[in-house]
Amino acid sequence: MQNERELEELLSLFASGFHIIFTTNTPELHIVAADPDDNKFIECAVALKADCIISGDKALAEIKDYMGIKIVTPKEFLGEFVRAESY
């Protein structure tokens, strides 16, 4: 996050209707070669049929997209959400 305002916007988005869901039934994937521990995030996203992963992690950011699941930074997410809301 670049500043406190961006963090407040992101927290507000989550508070206004975004959902956090947990799963224990995930596929075993080997996608993130640079940091294999990050595979768990993609595994969860696949299992839950997520639209995106929001992360500041550099190894994940390099992938950008996996099976239609977009991987974006918090800043990119905020920018896309704001653009979508303006239509």
N, C-alpha and C positions, 0 to 999 in steps of 0.2 A: 504494500500500500504506500502510496506517495505521501499522503497526509491524513490528518484526522478526519477531514470532511469525507474523503473517499471511504474510509472505514465506517463512518456513520451511515453513509448511503448503502453500503453493502449490508450492514447489520439491519437496516430498515427494510431492505428487500427480503431478507430471510424472515424477519418478523411479520411481514405482510402477506405471507402465503407460500413461501418456498418451504419444502419439507425435507427433513432429514430422516432417512430410512436405514435400518440396519439389516444385515444379512449374514448368515453363516454358510450358506450354500453357494460357494463361488467356484468358477472354473480355475484350473491352474494354468496360468499363462506365463510366457517368457517373452515379453515385448520390450521391456526397458533394459537394454543391455548395459547402458551406462550406470544404472543404479537398480539392480534386481529387486531391492526392497520396495521399490515404487510399483512393482507389478500388482501389489495388493489393491491399489487404487483403481487400476484398470479392471482387475478381476471383479471388484465390487460394482463398478459402473456397468460392466457387461451383465452381471447377474441381475441387477436391478433395472436394466434397460434405460439407463440414464441418457439424457440428452447431451450433457457436458460434464467435464471435470474442471473445477476452478482451483487452480494451484499456482503458486509462485515457484514451484520446483523446476529447476532448469532441465533436468533429465526428462521429465514429463513434457515440458514445453516443446522440446525438440520433436516430439512425435506429432503434435498438432491435431491429429485425428486418428481414431482407431475404430473401425467398423461403424462409422457414422457418429461416434461419440467425439465431440469437439473437446479439445484440451486447451483451455484459455487461462490467462492470468486474471487476477481480480480486476485489474484496470481494463483489460479487453472485455471482460464480462459486463462491467458497468457501462462501457461504451456501447456495446451491442444492445443491452437492455434499454438504455436511454433512447437509442435510435428506434428500437421496436415500439417503445411507448409513444414516440412522437408521430407515428403513422396513424 
